[in-house]
Amino acid sequence: MSEQDRQIIYKNTPQANRYHGLINQGSTCYLNSVLQVLFMTEDFREAVTRNSEENPHTEFLDHHLKALFDDLQYHTVYTYKITQKLGINNVYEQRDAAEYFERVLGMTSPDASKIFHGQLANKTTCSKDHIQD
């Protein structure tokens, strides 16, 4: 089936039936949550696809994410290649989703990772009303 045929089927499928899940390898729900957020973020998905097509031999995680996202549009998917690429050896150990969100973004192309950006500001006020920025 061609990519064009897949897109036609996808667009003609009711929205409630368009999305599929990720199979939990053990205790990888933290990673599955991150991957689902990234998949549902259209700008990120498009940036990963664009970088993967323009740079097929890149060291970034984009190629693996694109393959996962492509499969996820049509069926439930395992995340073996992603966990391997992230260096997750013990899939039965619960980890922090925020940590893996940052790790995934750190391993994607700059175009993809810049979609999620922010600025951290810290303001400390002491008990004598002195402010330090």
MODELLER restraints for C-alpha pairs under 7 A, 6 or more apart:
rsr = mdl.restraints
at = mdl.atoms
rsr.add(forms.Gaussian(group=physical.xy_distance, feature=features.Distance(at['CA:10:A'], at['CA:18:A']), mean=6.80, stdev=0.5))
rsr.add(forms.Gaussian(group=physical.xy_distance, feature=features.Distance(at['CA:18:A'], at['CA:73:A']), mean=6.68, stdev=0.5))
rsr.add(forms.Gaussian(group=physical.xy_distance, feature=features.Distance(at['CA:19:A'], at['CA:73:A']), mean=6.09, stdev=0.5))
rsr.add(forms.Gaussian(group=physical.xy_distance, feature=features.Distance(at['CA:20:A'], at['CA:72:A']), mean=5.91, stdev=0.5))
rsr.add(forms.Gaussian(group=physical.xy_distance, feature=features.Distance(at['CA:20:A'], at['CA:73:A']), mean=6.74, stdev=0.5))
rsr.add(forms.Gaussian(group=physical.xy_distance, feature=features.Distance(at['CA:20:A'], at['CA:75:A']), mean=5.64, stdev=0.5))
rsr.add(forms.Gaussian(group=physical.xy_distance, feature=features.Distance(at['CA:20:A'], at['CA:76:A']), mean=5.09, stdev=0.5))
rsr.add(forms.Gaussian(group=physical.xy_distance, feature=features.Distance(at['CA:21:A'], at['CA:76:A']), mean=5.04, stdev=0.5))
rsr.add(forms.Gaussian(group=physical.xy_distance, feature=features.Distance(at['CA:21:A'], at['CA:77:A']), mean=6.69, stdev=0.5))
rsr.add(forms.Gaussian(group=physical.xy_distance, feature=features.Distance(at['CA:22:A'], at['CA:32:A']), mean=6.21, stdev=0.5))
rsr.add(forms.Gaussian(group=physical.xy_distance, feature=features.Distance(at['CA:22:A'], at['CA:76:A']), mean=5.64, stdev=0.5))
rsr.add(forms.Gaussian(group=physical.xy_distance, feature=features.Distance(at['CA:22:A'], at['CA:77:A']), mean=4.96, stdev=0.5))
rsr.add(forms.Gaussian(group=physical.xy_distance, feature=features.Distance(at['CA:22:A'], at['CA:78:A']), mean=5.89, stdev=0.5))
rsr.add(forms.Gaussian(group=physical.xy_distance, feature=features.Distance(at['CA:23:A'], at['CA:76:A']), mean=6.81, stdev=0.5))
rsr.add(forms.Gaussian(group=physical.xy_distance, feature=features.Distance(at['CA:23:A'], at['CA:77:A']), mean=5.92, stdev=0.5))
rsr.add(forms.Gaussian(group=physical.xy_distance, feature=features.Distance(at['CA:23:A'], at['CA:78:A']), mean=5.14, stdev=0.5))
rsr.add(forms.Gaussian(group=physical.xy_distance, feature=features.Distance(at['CA:25:A'], at['CA:91:A']), mean=6.22, stdev=0.5))
rsr.add(forms.Gaussian(group=physical.xy_distance, feature=features.Distance(at['CA:26:A'], at['CA:91:A']), mean=5.30, stdev=0.5))
rsr.add(forms.Gaussian(group=physical.xy_distance, feature=features.Distance(at['CA:26:A'], at['CA:92:A']), mean=4.82, stdev=0.5))
rsr.add(forms.Gaussian(group=physical.xy_distance, feature=features.Distance(at['CA:27:A'], at['CA:91:A']), mean=5.76, stdev=0.5))
rsr.add(forms.Gaussian(group=physical.xy_distance, feature=features.Distance(at['CA:27:A'], at['CA:92:A']), mean=4.72, stdev=0.5))
rsr.add(forms.Gaussian(group=physical.xy_distance, feature=features.Distance(at['CA:27:A'], at['CA:93:A']), mean=5.95, stdev=0.5))
rsr.add(forms.Gaussian(group=physical.xy_distance, feature=features.Distance(at['CA:27:A'], at['CA:94:A']), mean=5.43, stdev=0.5))
rsr.add(forms.Gaussian(group=physical.xy_distance, feature=features.Distance(at['CA:28:A'], at['CA:91:A']), mean=6.01, stdev=0.5))
rsr.add(forms.Gaussian(group=physical.xy_distance, feature=features.Distance(at['CA:28:A'], at['CA:94:A']), mean=6.68, stdev=0.5))
rsr.add(forms.Gaussian(group=physical.xy_distance, feature=features.Distance(at['CA:30:A'], at['CA:95:A']), mean=6.49, stdev=0.5))
rsr.add(forms.Gaussian(group=physical.xy_distance, feature=features.Distance(at['CA:30:A'], at['CA:96:A']), mean=6.32, stdev=0.5))
rsr.add(forms.Gaussian(group=physical.xy_distance, feature=features.Distance(at['CA:30:A'], at['CA:97:A']), mean=4.63, stdev=0.5))
rsr.add(forms.Gaussian(group=physical.xy_distance, feature=features.Distance(at['CA:31:A'], at['CA:97:A']), mean=6.12, stdev=0.5))
rsr.add(forms.Gaussian(group=physical.xy_distance, feature=features.Distance(at['CA:31:A'], at['CA:100:A']), mean=6.61, stdev=0.5))
rsr.add(forms.Gaussian(group=physical.xy_distance, feature=features.Distance(at['CA:34:A'], at['CA:97:A']), mean=6.43, stdev=0.5))
rsr.add(forms.Gaussian(group=physical.xy_distance, feature=features.Distance(at['CA:34:A'], at['CA:101:A']), mean=5.78, stdev=0.5))
rsr.add(forms.Gaussian(group=physical.xy_distance, feature=features.Distance(at['CA:38:A'], at['CA:44:A']), mean=6.44, stdev=0.5))
rsr.add(forms.Gaussian(group=physical.xy_distance, feature=features.Distance(at['CA:38:A'], at['CA:45:A']), mean=6.94, stdev=0.5))
rsr.add(forms.Gaussian(group=physical.xy_distance, feature=features.Distance(at['CA:39:A'], at['CA:45:A']), mean=5.92, stdev=0.5))
rsr.add(forms.Gaussian(group=physical.xy_distance, feature=features.Distance(at['CA:39:A'], at['CA:69:A']), mean=6.17, stdev=0.5))
rsr.add(forms.Gaussian(group=physical.xy_distance, feature=features.Distance(at['CA:44:A'], at['CA:112:A']), mean=5.41, stdev=0.5))
rsr.add(forms.Gaussian(group=physical.xy_distance, feature=features.Distance(at['CA:44:A'], at['CA:115:A']), mean=6.37, stdev=0.5))
rsr.add(forms.Gaussian(group=physical.xy_distance, feature=features.Distance(at['CA:47:A'], at['CA:111:A']), mean=6.17, stdev=0.5))
rsr.add(forms.Gaussian(group=physical.xy_distance, feature=features.Distance(at['CA:47:A'], at['CA:112:A']), mean=4.94, stdev=0.5))
rsr.add(forms.Gaussian(group=physical.xy_distance, feature=features.Distance(at['CA:48:A'], at['CA:62:A']), mean=5.05, stdev=0.5))
rsr.add(forms.Gaussian(group=physical.xy_distance, feature=features.Distance(at['CA:48:A'], at['CA:66:A']), mean=6.13, stdev=0.5))
rsr.add(forms.Gaussian(group=physical.xy_distance, feature=features.Distance(at['CA:48:A'], at['CA:112:A']), mean=5.72, stdev=0.5))
rsr.add(forms.Gaussian(group=physical.xy_distance, feature=features.Distance(at['CA:49:A'], at['CA:66:A']), mean=5.61, stdev=0.5))
rsr.add(forms.Gaussian(group=physical.xy_distance, feature=features.Distance(at['CA:51:A'], at['CA:62:A']), mean=6.84, stdev=0.5))
rsr.add(forms.Gaussian(group=physical.xy_distance, feature=features.Distance(at['CA:52:A'], at['CA:62:A']), mean=5.67, stdev=0.5))
rsr.add(forms.Gaussian(group=physical.xy_distance, feature=features.Distance(at['CA:52:A'], at['CA:63:A']), mean=4.98, stdev=0.5))
rsr.add(forms.Gaussian(group=physical.xy_distance, feature=features.Distance(at['CA:60:A'], at['CA:107:A']), mean=5.50, stdev=0.5))
rsr.add(forms.Gaussian(group=physical.xy_distance, feature=features.Distance(at['CA:60:A'], at['CA:108:A']), mean=4.98, stdev=0.5))
rsr.add(forms.Gaussian(group=physical.xy_distance, feature=features.Distance(at['CA:60:A'], at['CA:109:A']), mean=5.80, stdev=0.5))
rsr.add(forms.Gaussian(group=physical.xy_distance, feature=features.Distance(at['CA:61:A'], at['CA:107:A']), mean=5.55, stdev=0.5))
rsr.add(forms.Gaussian(group=physical.xy_distance, feature=features.Distance(at['CA:61:A'], at['CA:108:A']), mean=5.03, stdev=0.5))
rsr.add(forms.Gaussian(group=physical.xy_distance, feature=features.Distance(at['CA:62:A'], at['CA:108:A']), mean=5.55, stdev=0.5))
rsr.add(forms.Gaussian(group=physical.xy_distance, feature=features.Distance(at['CA:62:A'], at['CA:109:A']), mean=6.72, stdev=0.5))
rsr.add(forms.Gaussian(group=physical.xy_distance, feature=features.Distance(at['CA:64:A'], at['CA:82:A']), mean=6.60, stdev=0.5))
rsr.add(forms.Gaussian(group=physical.xy_distance, feature=features.Distance(at['CA:71:A'], at['CA:77:A']), mean=6.66, stdev=0.5))
rsr.add(forms.Gaussian(group=physical.xy_distance, feature=features.Distance(at['CA:105:A'], at['CA:113:A']), mean=5.06, stdev=0.5))
rsr.add(forms.Gaussian(group=physical.xy_distance, feature=features.Distance(at['CA:122:A'], at['CA:133:A']), mean=6.28, stdev=0.5))
rsr.add(forms.Gaussian(group=physical.xy_distance, feature=features.Distance(at['CA:123:A'], at['CA:132:A']), mean=6.14, stdev=0.5))
rsr.add(forms.Gaussian(group=physical.xy_distance, feature=features.Distance(at['CA:123:A'], at['CA:133:A']), mean=4.92, stdev=0.5))
rsr.add(forms.Gaussian(group=physical.xy_distance, feature=features.Distance(at['CA:124:A'], at['CA:131:A']), mean=5.98, stdev=0.5))
rsr.add(forms.Gaussian(group=physical.xy_distance, feature=features.Distance(at['CA:124:A'], at['CA:132:A']), mean=5.36, stdev=0.5))
rsr.add(forms.Gaussian(group=physical.xy_distance, feature=features.Distance(at['CA:124:A'], at['CA:133:A']), mean=6.56, stdev=0.5))
rsr.add(forms.Gaussian(group=physical.xy_distance, feature=features.Distance(at['CA:125:A'], at['CA:131:A']), mean=4.71, stdev=0.5))
rsr.add(forms.Gaussian(group=physical.xy_distance, feature=features.Distance(at['CA:125:A'], at['CA:132:A']), mean=6.45, stdev=0.5))
